[in-house]
């Protein structure tokens, strides 16, 4: 298992996203983020795509989420979040 930390800024952005969407979308988004959290704690290197260094990116429920994996410390940090605009 990996320790999972959400930095304040992405957590605040997630809260902003929650309040800006209808309740049904918010519920789907919350469920998707819960499932993402579980995957990041279990096997973060299997989630998303690699970027430079320890940075990875994934797309969940209309969100773009960037996170760092520190294998030696067995920790994951959610560093950035924003809307997914293909």
Protein Blocks (a to p, Z undefined) as FASTA:
>chain_A
ZZddddfklmmmmmmmmmmpcfklmmmmmmmmmmmmmmmmmmmmlgcjadehjbccddee
hiacdddddfklopacdfbdcdddZZ
